[in-house]
Each structure stands twice: as C-alpha cells, then as structure tokens.
C-alpha cells in the first residue's frame, strides 16, 4: 500500500511539473476569461417604438450591453428624454423620428442612422398597436391601422434596414417582436392576432431570403408582459383571472425578455435564423 501511494505521489508531482511548465497563455490553471458572446460594443441597433413600453426597455437593455442605439418613434420629445437618460447611465443613444406607416419616413430615418454611425447591425422591429373590439364591430379603418403598423410597418423597416445591411456586407440581425397571439388566439383582438401571425410568417420568409447576405431574422413572441399601458388592467379582477391561466401564475416583466433579446441581437445566435422564441411563462403549452 505504501508503495502504491508513493507511485501515485510521484505521478501527481510529475503532472504538476508538466502543467507548471506550460506557457501562461495556455496554462489550464491560468486560463484567460472567455469573451462575452452577448457583448454589443461596436454594434449599432435601431429600435422602433422606442418612446414607451417594451421599446423603451429594449433600448435601455441594448445600450447597457454596449450598443449605440437609434431610438425611433413618432414622439421625438420622449425619445430625446430617453437618449439623455441612457447617456447619463454611460450609454450612447440618439433620437430618430420615424413613422413605420410611411415609407418616406422610414427611408429618412435609416439615412439619419447611417449618417450618425453607419448602417444598423441590429434592428428591433417593435412598433405595434392594438384595437380591442368584437370582430363584427371592427371597422375597416381600425383593421387597416393595426395591420399597417404591426405587419406592413415591420416589413417597411426590415426592408430598408436589410438593404443597407446587405450593401455594407457585414450581415446583421433583425428581431421582430411578435406575440403568442400570433400562434394562438384570443377574443376581440382579431386584427392584432392576424397582424402577429403575419409577422411570424414574414420572419420565416425574410430569414430564408436574407440568409445569403448573412442577415439573421428571428422573432420573440412575448406572453402577457406588464407595461404602463396595461398595468391598471392586470390589477382588475378580469386581469387577475387572466394571470391565473399562465402556468407560472404571474404576469411577465419587461426584463424577462432580456435574455431572448440579447441572444437574438448578438453573435451568440450566429447560427439561428427563422426562429420564434416564446417568452410567456408557459402560456402557449397550457391546456385549452
């Protein structure tokens, strides 16, 4: 037994001597820290609908990860206030007026981004509206407003951004903000359901066509996420009843989307395109 132990001690000593002789750059005991795959330093991100709600949160998150963020929406005053807030926190952001329903406005906004810091590397297609009304009472103007913003607007911005990404030859990432209502339905939001189902289809179609340009197109499908626009509703009995249908028995928070957002925006998802990531507390897999 003593002989075996001495042989083992000698083997361990020899291994230590070998490891200790390896240069520091490859020394297993002194390995350099791995780079963060979610780091966005050097990237430019355009976020539509950035003046409020999830768009505002997405802009802060991307800036916190190091991206230069172009804040796009119709309300320029709110965007400038957000840009100042991000700058005060050590980030870089600037305001760009953009109406996703107007092709000329979209092109002008993308030119403004290019003039400020080059074509975008990342697009977060977040602008969206909803009308809650029974389908039989919904008028054509309301239907058109929802589809023009949520689906046609996303297409306009994605097309403009992708053209510039392709011309720059650096590739890029487009992240469409869809919804679990693009996969399953709820009553009294027929236009919204149709627009988000269409956005998921558009995500797949663009992913197929733009892959040759190294442009990835993916989508996040949030479940019920609390924002300033719906906070009061979820405090009502009807809202509380809806939350009980979520398997995790809670409403989502904007920060619950950060993991999916940073994954799809960054090079960590370099081999992902055409994916739709549900972030919904298990709502989509709950029983009917």
ABEGO torsion letter per residue (X at the ends): XAAAAAAAAAAAAAAAAAAAABBAAABAAABBBBBBAABABGBBBBBBGAABEAAAAAAAAAAAAGBBBBBBBABAAAAAAAAAAAAAAGBBBBBBBBBAABAAAAAAAAAAAAAAAEBBABBBBABBBBBBBBAAABBAAAAAAAAAAAAAAAAAAAAAAAAAAAAAGAEEBBBBBBBAAAABBBBGAAAAAAAAAAAAAAAAAAAAAAAAAGBBBBBBBBBBBBBAAAAAAAABAAAAAAAAABAAGBBBBAAAAAAAAAAAABAAAAABBGBBBBBAGGAAABBX
